């Protein structure tokens, strides 16, 4: 549904020169936003699987039957 609405709005805006300017600005804005998100995802440190938490109060094993 979102894609269909996006297509209709894009086609409607593309009819006029002012609409084309709006589409161009939106495209530039989204392009910068996506590149920033990609850079941020690359710089985040991901933990290796199986590594223990540094929190001494962290959960060490599953609790059986809701008992703590």
C-alpha positions in Angstrom: 0.0 0.0 0.0 2.8 2.4 0.9 4.6 1.7 -2.5 1.4 2.4 -4.4 0.8 5.7 -2.6 4.4 6.6 -3.1 4.1 6.0 -6.9 0.9 8.0 -7.2 2.4 11.0 -5.3 5.6 10.8 -7.3 3.8 10.8 -10.6 1.5 13.7 -9.5 4.6 15.8 -8.4 6.5 15.0 -11.6 3.9 16.8 -13.7 5.2 20.3 -12.8 8.6 21.9 -12.6 8.1 22.8 -9.0 7.2 19.2 -8.2 10.3 18.0 -9.9 12.4 20.3 -7.6 10.6 18.9 -4.6 11.3 15.3 -5.8 14.9 16.2 -6.4 15.3 17.7 -2.9 13.6 14.6 -1.4 15.9 12.3 -3.3 19.0 14.1 -2.2 17.8 14.2 1.4 17.1 10.5 1.5 20.3 9.6 -0.2 22.3 11.4 2.4 20.3 9.9 5.2 20.8 6.3 3.9 24.6 6.8 3.5 24.8 8.1 7.1 22.9 5.0 8.3 25.2 2.7 6.3 28.3 4.4 7.8 26.9 4.2 11.3 26.1 0.5 10.8 29.7 -0.2 9.8 31.2 1.6 12.8 29.1 -0.2 15.4 31.1 -2.9 17.2 29.3 -6.2 17.0 29.9 -8.7 19.7 31.1 -12.2 18.8 28.6 -15.0 19.4 29.2 -16.9 22.6 31.0 -14.1 24.4 29.9 -13.6 28.0 28.5 -10.3 29.2 30.7 -8.0 31.4 27.7 -7.5 33.7 28.3 -9.7 36.8 24.5 -9.6 37.5 23.7 -10.7 34.0 21.5 -13.8 33.5 23.8 -16.8 33.3 21.3 -19.6 32.3 17.6 -20.0 31.5 15.4 -20.1 34.6 13.4 -23.4 34.8 9.6 -23.1 35.3 9.5 -19.4 36.2 11.6 -20.0 39.3 14.3 -17.5 40.2 
